[in-house]
């Protein structure tokens, strides 16, 4: 198989939104590809929210509701509602737990998993790549994402998160009797940011166009399949390899959360999780810190192995901060050895309708493949 063949086949589906028939078709395509190279894939079904947008809108709405409760004179109730909302929002955005988000109806998604290598391994390499795609929308307009990153080094969801936290704190403060001109100004500003963010998220869900996701993340799927094909016949003595193509990756890395929940052993011991995401454009990077709000540092050991593998393969790579939830982030939250290999998207088209196969750079895919192959070789050598 070739990279472009895989990317074109996935992109012929027009989109692969989490829980959609097209995401299920993508899972079938990937499963068939794994079988064609002699592996025995397992399809893992799970239930997950279809989008994080509606959950965020519910949280924003509850904060506004707590203000209304406060205005009606129920101070304690307003403070409790605001605190519960902030805690729930933090838990969901940080990937630690879901509370209020459970109110959002769920859909069926799936992971496609295959394993091979040593029967009694000393080390494990888990290669992940999400197969679903995001929706475009005004909130992900290239001008907005570029402005936020270049001016504040933040992602599009970071600002509304902190505005929500500020709003909740101010509601609690006012419930306790605090007041004054400064607090009223902050309330007005935080309400404005939260309100606009809610409208943008609703616009994304109502009129945002699903994208075909050539780079995000058909490129990662293509590289992971190529790596699996080239590694499966190696006679590993001490290394087991797992490739996991995760569903609902664009919804707080839902597939990876399920993968790790069902296999807690992957977050401990000598297991190394390498996530491949959007490697079809720009110079390659490996994450040093990940997370949409408060970042989690990448495992120093995993980072060292990746940089050493790149040096041995003579691949140019640098470190970078990721300000959104990747499929490595749930592992980092559990203090696992994980990192993401990604491409620097300088023109910010990753979540736009322009993310099409003709914009893929074949050289980047080859580099990403060689890098992961060298990581596997390095882990096998270190285990012997």
SEGU-494211 format. One record per residue (C-alpha): x, y, z; residue in one letter; residue number from 1. Coordinates in steps of 0.02 Angstrom, whole numbers, plus 50000, padded with zeros to 5 digits. Each point is the difference from the previous one (the first is absolute). Last residue first. Example, Ala and Ser with C-alpha at 12.3 -4.5 7.8 and 13.67 -1.06 7.14 Angstrom:
<sites>
+-------+-------+-------+-----+-----+
:    c1 :    c2 :    c3 : res :   n :
+-------+-------+-------+-----+-----+
: 50684 : 49947 : 50357 :   S :   2 :
: 49931 : 49828 : 50033 :   A :   1 :
+-------+-------+-------+-----+-----+
</sites>
This chain:
<sites>
+-------+-------+-------+-----+-----+
:    c1 :    c2 :    c3 : res :   n :
+-------+-------+-------+-----+-----+
: 50902 : 49648 : 51246 :   X : 384 :
: 49873 : 50131 : 50050 :   X : 383 :
: 50104 : 50150 : 49942 :   X : 382 :
: 50019 : 49925 : 49827 :   X : 381 :
: 49812 : 49971 : 49984 :   X : 380 :
: 49961 : 50177 : 50058 :   X : 379 :
: 50124 : 50074 : 49876 :   X : 378 :
: 49932 : 49898 : 49857 :   X : 377 :
: 49821 : 50055 : 50040 :   X : 376 :
: 50054 : 50184 : 50010 :   X : 375 :
: 50092 : 49978 : 49834 :   X : 374 :
: 49840 : 49937 : 49917 :   X : 373 :
: 49906 : 50149 : 50074 :   X : 372 :
: 50125 : 50123 : 49925 :   X : 371 :
: 50005 : 49912 : 49832 :   X : 370 :
: 49811 : 50015 : 49986 :   X : 369 :
: 49998 : 50184 : 50050 :   X : 368 :
: 50135 : 50039 : 49872 :   X : 367 :
: 49908 : 49909 : 49861 :   X : 366 :
: 49839 : 50092 : 50042 :   X : 365 :
: 50091 : 50167 : 50001 :   X : 364 :
: 50075 : 49964 : 49828 :   X : 363 :
: 49827 : 49964 : 49930 :   X : 362 :
: 49940 : 50177 : 50035 :   X : 361 :
: 49810 : 50004 : 50007 :   X : 360 :
: 49910 : 50152 : 49929 :   X : 359 :
: 49927 : 49903 : 49853 :   X : 358 :
: 49917 : 49881 : 50124 :   X : 357 :
: 49882 : 50132 : 50074 :   X : 356 :
: 50002 : 50106 : 50159 :   X : 355 :
: 49931 : 50153 : 49908 :   X : 354 :
: 49828 : 49973 : 50080 :   X : 353 :
: 50078 : 50066 : 50163 :   X : 352 :
: 50062 : 49919 : 50158 :   X : 351 :
: 50181 : 49975 : 49949 :   X : 350 :
: 50006 : 50157 : 49891 :   X : 349 :
: 50103 : 50100 : 50125 :   X : 348 :
: 50131 : 50065 : 49876 :   X : 347 :
: 50151 : 49949 : 50106 :   X : 346 :
: 49939 : 49825 : 50038 :   X : 345 :
: 50153 : 49931 : 50089 :   X : 344 :
: 49989 : 49813 : 49982 :   X : 343 :
: 49970 : 49877 : 50141 :   X : 342 :
: 50082 : 49863 : 50103 :   X : 341 :
: 49910 : 49987 : 50166 :   X : 340 :
: 50076 : 49937 : 50162 :   X : 339 :
: 49966 : 49870 : 50133 :   X : 338 :
: 50077 : 49913 : 50150 :   X : 337 :
: 49851 : 49993 : 50118 :   X : 336 :
: 49965 : 50126 : 50138 :   X : 335 :
: 49812 : 49964 : 49995 :   X : 334 :
: 49969 : 50175 : 49931 :   X : 333 :
: 50139 : 49963 : 49875 :   X : 332 :
: 49901 : 49849 : 49937 :   X : 331 :
: 49843 : 50105 : 49977 :   X : 330 :
: 50108 : 50127 : 49904 :   X : 329 :
: 50076 : 49879 : 49874 :   X : 328 :
: 49844 : 49994 : 49892 :   X : 327 :
: 50011 : 50189 : 49983 :   X : 326 :
: 49905 : 50131 : 50099 :   X : 325 :
: 50046 : 50177 : 49948 :   X : 324 :
: 50139 : 50122 : 50037 :   X : 323 :
: 50149 : 49900 : 49936 :   X : 322 :
: 50171 : 50072 : 50047 :   X : 321 :
: 50147 : 49958 : 49887 :   X : 320 :
: 50163 : 49905 : 49988 :   X : 319 :
: 50106 : 49993 : 49843 :   X : 318 :
: 50031 : 49873 : 49863 :   X : 317 :
: 50117 : 49983 : 49851 :   X : 316 :
: 50019 : 49817 : 49957 :   X : 315 :
: 50175 : 49925 : 49990 :   X : 314 :
: 49931 : 49827 : 50045 :   X : 313 :
: 50118 : 49991 : 50150 :   X : 312 :
: 49955 : 50178 : 50050 :   X : 311 :
: 49814 : 49966 : 49984 :   X : 310 :
: 50016 : 49844 : 50108 :   X : 309 :
: 50094 : 50100 : 50132 :   X : 308 :
: 49864 : 50135 : 49999 :   X : 307 :
: 49864 : 49869 : 50019 :   X : 306 :
: 50090 : 49904 : 50138 :   X : 305 :
: 50035 : 50162 : 50095 :   X : 304 :
: 49818 : 50055 : 49990 :   X : 303 :
: 49940 : 49831 : 50061 :   X : 302 :
: 50121 : 50007 : 50146 :   X : 301 :
: 49954 : 50180 : 50043 :   X : 300 :
: 49814 : 49952 : 50000 :   X : 299 :
: 49909 : 50145 : 49920 :   X : 298 :
: 49953 : 50142 : 50116 :   X : 297 :
: 49815 : 50023 : 50038 :   X : 296 :
: 49931 : 50170 : 49952 :   X : 295 :
: 49868 : 50098 : 50095 :   X : 294 :
: 49874 : 50054 : 49867 :   X : 293 :
: 49985 : 49903 : 49837 :   X : 292 :
: 50133 : 49871 : 50044 :   X : 291 :
: 50171 : 49944 : 49947 :   X : 290 :
: 50181 : 50042 : 50045 :   X : 289 :
: 50160 : 49945 : 49913 :   X : 288 :
: 49914 : 49936 : 49844 :   X : 287 :
: 50105 : 49934 : 49857 :   X : 286 :
: 50017 : 50102 : 49842 :   X : 285 :
: 50010 : 49966 : 49815 :   X : 284 :
: 50015 : 50142 : 49875 :   X : 283 :
: 49843 : 50046 : 49906 :   X : 282 :
: 49859 : 49894 : 49932 :   X : 281 :
: 49947 : 49818 : 50001 :   X : 280 :
: 50039 : 49962 : 50182 :   X : 279 :
: 49828 : 50047 : 50066 :   X : 278 :
: 50003 : 49886 : 50152 :   X : 277 :
: 50105 : 49848 : 50041 :   X : 276 :
: 49995 : 49950 : 50185 :   X : 275 :
: 50144 : 49902 : 50072 :   X : 274 :
: 49960 : 49909 : 50162 :   X : 273 :
: 50146 : 49915 : 50087 :   X : 272 :
: 49967 : 49856 : 50121 :   X : 271 :
: 50140 : 49949 : 50119 :   X : 270 :
: 49894 : 49999 : 50157 :   X : 269 :
: 49841 : 50098 : 50016 :   X : 268 :
: 49866 : 50082 : 49894 :   X : 267 :
: 49975 : 49852 : 49884 :   X : 266 :
: 49958 : 49887 : 50148 :   X : 265 :
: 49837 : 50096 : 50020 :   X : 264 :
: 49928 : 49910 : 49848 :   X : 263 :
: 49812 : 50030 : 49993 :   X : 262 :
: 50014 : 50178 : 50065 :   X : 261 :
: 50152 : 50029 : 49890 :   X : 260 :
: 49908 : 49956 : 49838 :   X : 259 :
: 49842 : 50090 : 50059 :   X : 258 :
: 50096 : 50162 : 50030 :   X : 257 :
: 50088 : 49972 : 49835 :   X : 256 :
: 49835 : 49988 : 49907 :   X : 255 :
: 49931 : 50156 : 50084 :   X : 254 :
: 50148 : 50112 : 49957 :   X : 253 :
: 49906 : 50154 : 50066 :   X : 252 :
: 49874 : 49987 : 49857 :   X : 251 :
: 50113 : 50015 : 49847 :   X : 250 :
: 50071 : 49827 : 50036 :   X : 249 :
: 49824 : 49930 : 49995 :   X : 248 :
: 50067 : 49838 : 49925 :   X : 247 :
: 50175 : 49934 : 50026 :   X : 246 :
: 50114 : 49903 : 49885 :   X : 245 :
: 50107 : 49899 : 50120 :   X : 244 :
: 50160 : 49915 : 49945 :   X : 243 :
: 50079 : 49888 : 50132 :   X : 242 :
: 50180 : 49942 : 49994 :   X : 241 :
: 50081 : 49875 : 50117 :   X : 240 :
: 50188 : 50010 : 50029 :   X : 239 :
: 50118 : 49872 : 50078 :   X : 238 :
: 50048 : 49878 : 49864 :   X : 237 :
: 49930 : 50092 : 49850 :   X : 236 :
: 50011 : 49897 : 49842 :   X : 235 :
: 49954 : 50133 : 49875 :   X : 234 :
: 49857 : 49945 : 49889 :   X : 233 :
: 49872 : 50121 : 50074 :   X : 232 :
: 50115 : 50151 : 49998 :   X : 231 :
: 49986 : 50058 : 49820 :   X : 230 :
: 49812 : 49975 : 49985 :   X : 229 :
: 49967 : 50077 : 50170 :   X : 228 :
: 50105 : 50153 : 49957 :   X : 227 :
: 49906 : 50023 : 49837 :   X : 226 :
: 49833 : 49987 : 50090 :   X : 225 :
: 50057 : 50127 : 50132 :   X : 224 :
: 50059 : 50119 : 49862 :   X : 223 :
: 49835 : 49990 : 49906 :   X : 222 :
: 49899 : 50026 : 50160 :   X : 221 :
: 50104 : 50152 : 50046 :   X : 220 :
: 49975 : 50078 : 49828 :   X : 219 :
: 49813 : 49962 : 50006 :   X : 218 :
: 50001 : 50112 : 50155 :   X : 217 :
: 49988 : 50146 : 49989 :   X : 216 :
: 50107 : 50010 : 49843 :   X : 215 :
: 49871 : 49936 : 49877 :   X : 214 :
: 49858 : 50049 : 50117 :   X : 213 :
: 49846 : 49985 : 49889 :   X : 212 :
: 49922 : 50147 : 50091 :   X : 211 :
: 49826 : 50013 : 50075 :   X : 210 :
: 49926 : 50172 : 49963 :   X : 209 :
: 49944 : 50111 : 50142 :   X : 208 :
: 49817 : 50052 : 49988 :   X : 207 :
: 49915 : 49934 : 50156 :   X : 206 :
: 50145 : 49927 : 50099 :   X : 205 :
: 50125 : 50138 : 49964 :   X : 204 :
: 49866 : 50135 : 50019 :   X : 203 :
: 49960 : 49929 : 50173 :   X : 202 :
: 50185 : 50010 : 50046 :   X : 201 :
: 50011 : 50179 : 49937 :   X : 200 :
: 49844 : 50050 : 50098 :   X : 199 :
: 50069 : 49922 : 50160 :   X : 198 :
: 50167 : 50088 : 49975 :   X : 197 :
: 49912 : 50168 : 49976 :   X : 196 :
: 49904 : 49976 : 50162 :   X : 195 :
: 50152 : 49943 : 50099 :   X : 194 :
: 50105 : 50147 : 49939 :   X : 193 :
: 49862 : 50128 : 50034 :   X : 192 :
: 49957 : 49927 : 50170 :   X : 191 :
: 50185 : 50008 : 50046 :   X : 190 :
: 50008 : 50183 : 49949 :   X : 189 :
: 49841 : 50050 : 50092 :   X : 188 :
: 50048 : 49908 : 50157 :   X : 187 :
: 50174 : 50078 : 49997 :   X : 186 :
: 49921 : 50173 : 49987 :   X : 185 :
: 49879 : 49961 : 50143 :   X : 184 :
: 50144 : 49939 : 50108 :   X : 183 :
: 50095 : 50162 : 49970 :   X : 182 :
: 49849 : 50110 : 50037 :   X : 181 :
: 49961 : 49922 : 50168 :   X : 180 :
: 49939 : 49841 : 50078 :   X : 179 :
: 50038 : 49864 : 50125 :   X : 178 :
: 49855 : 49931 : 50104 :   X : 177 :
: 50041 : 49815 : 50001 :   X : 176 :
: 49886 : 49968 : 49851 :   X : 175 :
: 50096 : 50136 : 49909 :   X : 174 :
: 50161 : 49904 : 50028 :   X : 173 :
: 49922 : 49835 : 49945 :   X : 172 :
: 49937 : 50083 : 49841 :   X : 171 :
: 50172 : 50078 : 49973 :   X : 170 :
: 50084 : 49830 : 50017 :   X : 169 :
: 49880 : 49925 : 49873 :   X : 168 :
: 50029 : 50140 : 49875 :   X : 167 :
: 50189 : 49985 : 50021 :   X : 166 :
: 49990 : 49812 : 49968 :   X : 165 :
: 49893 : 50032 : 49846 :   X : 164 :
: 50120 : 50133 : 49934 :   X : 163 :
: 50143 : 49877 : 50030 :   X : 162 :
: 49912 : 49869 : 49894 :   X : 161 :
: 49943 : 50128 : 49869 :   X : 160 :
: 50183 : 50052 : 49972 :   X : 159 :
: 50072 : 49824 : 49992 :   X : 158 :
: 49875 : 49932 : 49873 :   X : 157 :
: 50074 : 50089 : 49848 :   X : 156 :
: 50178 : 49949 : 50041 :   X : 155 :
: 50128 : 50108 : 50090 :   X : 154 :
: 50170 : 50073 : 49956 :   X : 153 :
: 49931 : 50174 : 50039 :   X : 152 :
: 50032 : 50107 : 49845 :   X : 151 :
: 50062 : 49872 : 49873 :   X : 150 :
: 49886 : 49860 : 50059 :   X : 149 :
: 49844 : 50105 : 50022 :   X : 148 :
: 50023 : 50092 : 49835 :   X : 147 :
: 50035 : 49841 : 49902 :   X : 146 :
: 49850 : 49909 : 50073 :   X : 145 :
: 49886 : 50148 : 49963 :   X : 144 :
: 50065 : 50034 : 49824 :   X : 143 :
: 49996 : 49815 : 49957 :   X : 142 :
: 49816 : 49988 : 50047 :   X : 141 :
: 49982 : 49868 : 50135 :   X : 140 :
: 49865 : 50091 : 50100 :   X : 139 :
: 49916 : 50046 : 49836 :   X : 138 :
: 49968 : 49818 : 49962 :   X : 137 :
: 50083 : 49841 : 49939 :   X : 136 :
: 49944 : 49832 : 50065 :   X : 135 :
: 50126 : 49872 : 50060 :   X : 134 :
: 50056 : 49834 : 49929 :   X : 133 :
: 50007 : 49821 : 50060 :   X : 132 :
: 50144 : 49876 : 49977 :   X : 131 :
: 50105 : 50040 : 50154 :   X : 130 :
: 50178 : 49934 : 49994 :   X : 129 :
: 50085 : 49897 : 50136 :   X : 128 :
: 50160 : 49898 : 50003 :   X : 127 :
: 50025 : 49901 : 50161 :   X : 126 :
: 50177 : 49933 : 50025 :   X : 125 :
: 50022 : 49870 : 50137 :   X : 124 :
: 50158 : 49949 : 50094 :   X : 123 :
: 50059 : 49842 : 50085 :   X : 122 :
: 49891 : 49895 : 49888 :   X : 121 :
: 49949 : 49819 : 50028 :   X : 120 :
: 49916 : 49955 : 49835 :   X : 119 :
: 50107 : 50122 : 49901 :   X : 118 :
: 49921 : 50090 : 49853 :   X : 117 :
: 49821 : 50030 : 49945 :   X : 116 :
: 49844 : 50094 : 50051 :   X : 115 :
: 49854 : 50075 : 49904 :   X : 114 :
: 49867 : 50124 : 50055 :   X : 113 :
: 49856 : 50089 : 49913 :   X : 112 :
: 49908 : 50117 : 50118 :   X : 111 :
: 49814 : 50033 : 49989 :   X : 110 :
: 49860 : 50127 : 50010 :   X : 109 :
: 49816 : 49989 : 50045 :   X : 108 :
: 49916 : 50163 : 50051 :   X : 107 :
: 49963 : 50086 : 50164 :   X : 106 :
: 49869 : 50126 : 50058 :   X : 105 :
: 50071 : 50146 : 50103 :   X : 104 :
: 49953 : 49989 : 50185 :   X : 103 :
: 50163 : 49906 : 50034 :   X : 102 :
: 50090 : 50165 : 49966 :   X : 101 :
: 49944 : 50058 : 50172 :   X : 100 :
: 50125 : 49881 : 50081 :   X :  99 :
: 50139 : 49934 : 49889 :   X :  98 :
: 50170 : 49961 : 50077 :   X :  97 :
: 50186 : 50032 : 49982 :   X :  96 :
: 50011 : 50058 : 49819 :   X :  95 :
: 50057 : 50176 : 50048 :   X :  94 :
: 49855 : 50078 : 49905 :   X :  93 :
: 49875 : 49882 : 50080 :   X :  92 :
: 50062 : 50014 : 50179 :   X :  91 :
: 50020 : 50189 : 49988 :   X :  90 :
: 49824 : 50021 : 49933 :   X :  89 :
: 49927 : 49890 : 50136 :   X :  88 :
: 50092 : 50096 : 50137 :   X :  87 :
: 49944 : 50166 : 49926 :   X :  86 :
: 49819 : 49943 : 49985 :   X :  85 :
: 49996 : 49931 : 50178 :   X :  84 :
: 50070 : 50165 : 50065 :   X :  83 :
: 49873 : 50106 : 49904 :   X :  82 :
: 49853 : 49893 : 50058 :   X :  81 :
: 50059 : 50009 : 50182 :   X :  80 :
: 50024 : 50189 : 49993 :   X :  79 :
: 49829 : 50030 : 49921 :   X :  78 :
: 49914 : 49887 : 50126 :   X :  77 :
: 50085 : 50093 : 50144 :   X :  76 :
: 49951 : 50170 : 49931 :   X :  75 :
: 49817 : 49970 : 49959 :   X :  74 :
: 49954 : 50183 : 49978 :   X :  73 :
: 49917 : 49997 : 49829 :   X :  72 :
: 50156 : 50081 : 49928 :   X :  71 :
: 50102 : 49855 : 50066 :   X :  70 :
: 49888 : 49872 : 49914 :   X :  69 :
: 50019 : 50097 : 49838 :   X :  68 :
: 50188 : 49998 : 50022 :   X :  67 :
: 49994 : 49812 : 50030 :   X :  66 :
: 49903 : 49982 : 49837 :   X :  65 :
: 50140 : 50090 : 49906 :   X :  64 :
: 50123 : 49875 : 50073 :   X :  63 :
: 49883 : 49858 : 49955 :   X :  62 :
: 49992 : 50061 : 49819 :   X :  61 :
: 50190 : 50001 : 49986 :   X :  60 :
: 50006 : 49821 : 50063 :   X :  59 :
: 49863 : 49946 : 49879 :   X :  58 :
: 50091 : 50089 : 49857 :   X :  57 :
: 50160 : 49908 : 50046 :   X :  56 :
: 49910 : 49833 : 49993 :   X :  55 :
: 49922 : 50045 : 49833 :   X :  54 :
: 50169 : 50044 : 49924 :   X :  53 :
: 50091 : 49844 : 50064 :   X :  52 :
: 49923 : 49899 : 49859 :   X :  51 :
: 49916 : 49832 : 49969 :   X :  50 :
: 50004 : 49949 : 50185 :   X :  49 :
: 50068 : 49822 : 50022 :   X :  48 :
: 49941 : 49820 : 49998 :   X :  47 :
: 50123 : 49860 : 49963 :   X :  46 :
: 50041 : 49863 : 49874 :   X :  45 :
: 50171 : 49917 : 49991 :   X :  44 :
: 50042 : 49927 : 49830 :   X :  43 :
: 50141 : 49871 : 50011 :   X :  42 :
: 50123 : 49983 : 49858 :   X :  41 :
: 50084 : 49835 : 49951 :   X :  40 :
: 50155 : 50047 : 49901 :   X :  39 :
: 50059 : 49928 : 49834 :   X :  38 :
: 50027 : 50156 : 49895 :   X :  37 :
: 49827 : 49987 : 49921 :   X :  36 :
: 49921 : 49979 : 50172 :   X :  35 :
: 50068 : 50169 : 50054 :   X :  34 :
: 49932 : 50081 : 49841 :   X :  33 :
: 49829 : 49922 : 50029 :   X :  32 :
: 49995 : 50068 : 50178 :   X :  31 :
: 50049 : 50172 : 49937 :   X :  30 :
: 49863 : 50003 : 49869 :   X :  29 :
: 49873 : 49932 : 50125 :   X :  28 :
: 50046 : 50135 : 50127 :   X :  27 :
: 49982 : 50131 : 49863 :   X :  26 :
: 49827 : 49932 : 49961 :   X :  25 :
: 49953 : 50018 : 50184 :   X :  24 :
: 50062 : 50181 : 49995 :   X :  23 :
: 49897 : 50025 : 49842 :   X :  22 :
: 49842 : 49936 : 50084 :   X :  21 :
: 50023 : 50141 : 50127 :   X :  20 :
: 50050 : 49969 : 50180 :   X :  19 :
: 50146 : 50121 : 49996 :   X :  18 :
: 50006 : 50100 : 49837 :   X :  17 :
: 50090 : 49908 : 49860 :   X :  16 :
: 49981 : 50120 : 49854 :   X :  15 :
: 49987 : 50000 : 49808 :   X :  14 :
: 50012 : 49809 : 49999 :   X :  13 :
: 50117 : 50015 : 49851 :   X :  12 :
: 50122 : 50071 : 50126 :   X :  11 :
: 50030 : 49829 : 50077 :   X :  10 :
: 50039 : 49920 : 49832 :   X :   9 :
: 50108 : 50148 : 49947 :   X :   8 :
: 50102 : 49994 : 50160 :   X :   7 :
: 50028 : 49811 : 49986 :   X :   6 :
: 50049 : 50010 : 49816 :   X :   5 :
: 50111 : 50150 : 50036 :   X :   4 :
: 50099 : 49908 : 50132 :   X :   3 :
: 50028 : 49850 : 49887 :   X :   2 :
: 49944 : 49819 : 50023 :   X :   1 :
+-------+-------+-------+-----+-----+
</sites>
